[in-house]
Amino acid sequence: MELQRVPKGDAHIHLRGGKESYKATISSGMQLARMNGISFVFDMPNTNPPLTTVKAIDDRLKLAASEGCSNGYYIWAGVTADPNQIAEMVGLVEDPSYPVIGLKMYAGPSTGNLAIKGEKEQRDVHKELAKLGYTGPIAVHCEKESLFRMELWDPDRPQTWADARPETAEVESIKDQVRFILEFESDAHLHIPHVSTTQGIELRNKYSDRLSMSCGITPHHAAWSAEDMQGHSGLLKKCNPPLRKEATRRKLYNLLLDGKIDWIETDHAPHTVDEKLNPPYASGIRSLEIYAEFVYNLQRALMQRRLSQLVSAAGAVEQARLYALRRIEELTYYSIKSVFPKVKE
């Protein structure tokens, strides 16, 4: 397939480093990203320590610089329920010289301790952002803990992680975020990362005329399913939100082909094998390791689909090739750049 004409970006990555250097470093993560053709990345804030203060973010930027990784390196600032902290993080996003590209809220438990689990506290975050006149992105990890069924989780049957954190938990959490933003007439851009449900994608498209909203999908949610988690080694594919049933995975992939998803993001989250296979069975997938193959296969699928529509047209192969290339460029660059103008190639 023809090489992409614009740089690729990854809007969701966990680069580790610092106290977690035994898992990976910023430089090793950036090197892996560049090996996959990715020129810029957005690092998530659930690091150790978390990126919720100016000092922590400055220290993180210094660490990246010390490893020669300043170019193409951006940060999501984590938000808490503290209005003063929210205002401080908004200031960083709004500073054009600062490589903080948006806010991240965890509306459910995941790696780290940044979860804002209560609906009231989540609502207050959106209220504060509206009060501040914030117009930048806020990415929300949407999983409603009150709908979890942790009694269904059996580490000896790793595929049960999808039962313990069901699709309804994601869908209802997305509905919460949409409701809060509409209630306060917030101008923030709501991004739903690592979407894993068809209903979540439908909500993004349903409300696209009422608020600024996007969603991203990971290679692993589009390529793998809970059925791929059979046996003890299936714990290596444990992630939040979980891999879904094969029927849902196929629907997600078709929605990606149909242009209903804004971009591809890896949610690359390395852990050691020991952390994955033993209690507490860490969640996270080394998704950068399957990124290039996934994008290549997706480009082929887009070309074949387009070719079937142009089978009798002159120059159909060339038209289909260019169509697939443009779609990949949208999914890996243009759609991301339209929401994050701070990005510099």
N, C-alpha and C positions, 0 to 999 in steps of 0.2 A: 504494500500500500504506500501511497505517496506520503512523504514526510509533511508534518503540519507546518504551516507558514507563519504561525504566531506561537508565542511561548505558552506552555501549559502551566496551570496553577492548581494548587491543592488548598482549598479553603478550610480544611479540617484535618489537623495532624497533631500527634503527641510526640514531641521530640525528646522527652526525657532529659538526661543530663543532670548536673549537680548531684544531689543526694541519690538520684536514680541512675547514675552513670553506669552502674553494673548491668542495667538493662540495655542502654544505648546512650549515645551522646548526641548533642545537637549536630555536631559535624558528621557523625556517622549517618544520622537521619537525613541530613541535607545531601550528603553524597549519594545515598540511595535514591532520594527524590530526583536528583539530577541524572542519575543513571537511567531513570525512567522518563526523562525528557521534561521534568517539572522544574520550572525556573523560579517560582516563588511559592511560599507556603505560609499558612496562618496557624501559628502554634496555639494550642488550647491552654487554658489557665489552671487546670487541675494538676499542677506540678507540685513539687515539694521543695520549698514552701509554695502555696498557691499564689497566683498572680492577681492579687486583690488590692495591692497598695502600690503607690508610686515607687517606693524603695524596692519592693520585690520585682517590679517590672524593670526598673533601671538595672538591677542586679542581673536580671535575665538577659537584657540587651548587652550588658558588658560581657557576660559569659559567651553569648553568641559571637560577639566581636573578637573575643580572645581565641575563639576557635576558627576565625576567618569566615564567619557565616553571616555577616551583616547584610550583604546584598541578597535581596529576595526574601528576607526574614521579617515576618510581621506577627503581631500578637493579638489574641483576643483577651480583653480584660474581664476577669470574673467579677460579677456583681453579687453583693450580699443584700440583706434587707435594710441596711443602714442608709438613710437618705444622704448623709454626708459622704459616705463612701461612694454611693452611686454618682453624686455630683462630681466627685474627684475623678472617677473613671470616665465620665462623660467629657470632662475637660481634656483628658488625654486623647480621646477619639477625635475631638473637635480641633485639636492642635495639628495643623497640616504638616508640621515638621516631625511629628512623633509617629513611629511605626506601630501604633495601636489602631487596628482597623475596625473594631466593633466591640460590643459587649456580649458576654456569655452568661446565661442563667441556666442552672441545673434545676429543672422543675421535677426532679426525681433523683433517687440515689444512683450514683455511678462511682467510678474510681475517684478517690479523694473525698473531701468533706465539704463540698461547696453546695450541697443540695438545699434548695429553698422549697420545702415539701408542702407547706400550708398554702391553701388557696388565698387566704387573706394576705399573707406575706408576698405572694406572687403578684396579686392585684396591686399591692402597695408599690411594688417596683415599677409597674407600668404607669401607675398614677404619678409617681415621682418623675419618670421620664417625660410624661406629657407636661407636667408642671415646668420642667426645665426646657421644654421646647426641643427635645432631642429628635433629630431627623436621621440619625445614623442607624446602622444595623444592630439588632439584638438577636443572637442565635439562642434558641431555647431547646435544651434537651428535654423532650416531652415524654415522660412516663409517669403516670399517676400512681403513686405507691399504694394508695387506698384500694386500688383494684388489682394489686398483685395477689397471687395465690401461691405463696412460698411453700405451702405444704405439698405442692405438686413437684417440687424440685428434688430430683434424685441424682446425685453426682455419678452414680453407677449407670445412669441412663441420661447422658448429657443433653439429649434432644428435649428433655422435659423442661429445660430452661425457657423454651418458648411457651410452655403452659404456665409456668410460674410468673412470667411477665407478659401477659397476653396482649393481643393487638388492641383490645379495648382501652388498655392503660395509655397507649400512645394516642389513640384517637381522641379520647376524652380530655387529655392534657392539651392537645392542639386546640380543641374547642375552647378550653379555658383561656388560653393565650389570646385567641381571636376575640373572645368576648371582652376581655379586659381592655384590649387595644381599642375596640370600637366604643366601649363605655366611656373612655377618657378622650376619645377622638385624637389618639396619639398619632403622630406623624413618623414614628419609628418604623424602620423596615424590619419585619418579622421574618427570620429565617428558621426553617425547620431542618436541622441537620439529620443525617443518616436516617431518612424516612424509611420505614419498614412495612408500611401498610398501604393498601390501595385507597382506603378511606381517608388517610392523611393527605394523599396526593389530591384526592377529590376535593377536600376542604381547601387546599391551597388554590385550586383553580376556581372553586365556587366563590371565594371572597376576593379574587384578584381585582375586581372592579371597585372594591370598597376599602381596601388597604394595600399597602406595599408589602408584598410577601413572596417568598421563594422557598424552595426545598431542594435538598441535595440527596443523592443516593450513593452508597459505597459500592465498590466492586464486590465485596463479599455478600452484601444483601441481595445484589442482583444476580450473582453467579452461584451462590451456595444456598442450601436450605437446611432446615432442622434435620431432615433425613440424612444429611451428610455428617451428622454428629454421632453416628452409631459407634459404640465401643468407647473404651477409656480415652483413646486418642481424640475422640470428639470434643473433649474439653479444650483442645487447642483452638476450637472454633467458637468458644463461648464469648459472647460480647453483649453490650448494652446499646440499643435494644437488641433482643435476640434475633438470630436467623429464624425466618418464618417457614411455614409448611411449603412444600414444593409447589402446590397450586398457587399460593400467594406469590412465591418467587417468580413464577412464570408471568403472572399478571404485572408484577413490578417491572420486569424486563420489557414487556410489551408496551407499558406506559412510557418507559424510557425511549423506546423506538418511536413512539407516537409523538414525542416532544412535550410530554406533560410534566417532565422533571427538569429543573433549571440547570443543574450541573452535577458533575461527578466529583466526589470528595472522598478521600481514602479512609479517614478516621484511623489511620495507621497508629497502633497503640502497642508497642512491644513490651513483653514481659519475658522473664526467663521461663524455660520449659518447666522447671520445678514449681514456679508460682502458678503456672497454668494447670498442672496435673495433680497438684496437692492442695489441701485446704489452705486458704479459703477459695481456691479455684478462680484466679484472677480473670476478669473480663477484659478482652481486648485482642485484636487480630493484627498481625503484621501485614496489613493490606497493601502496602507499597510493593510487596514481593509478588503480587498478582496483577498489579495495575497495568503494566505495559501489555501483557497478554489480553487482559480484559478489554482495554481500549482498542487493540488491534481487532479482536473478534467482533466487537461492537461495530467498528467501522465496516467490516465485511458484511455484517448482518444488515446494516443500513444500506449499503450498496446493493445487496441482493434484493432487498425489499423494493428499493427504487427501480431497479432493473426490471422487476416483474411488472411494474406499472408502465414501463416504457418499452416493452418487449418489441413492439412493432415500429418504434420511432427511429429515425435516422440518428446515428451517433448516440444510441442509448447507453452504451457502456461508458462513454466519456461523461455523459450527463450524470449517470448514476455515481460514477467515481467522484465527480466534483461535489455532488449533493452530499455524499457521505463525509467527505472531507470538511465541508462547511459545517455540517452538524457536529462533528467531533470538535471543531474549533469553537463552536458555540458552547458545548458542554464542558470544555476544559479551559476556556479563556474568556470569550466575549461576554457570556452571561455573568461570570464572576466579576469581571472588570466593570460592568455596568452598575453593580451594587457597591463596589469598593474602588472609587476613583483614586484613592490614595496609592494604589498599586503602581509602582514604577517598574517598567521592564528593564 
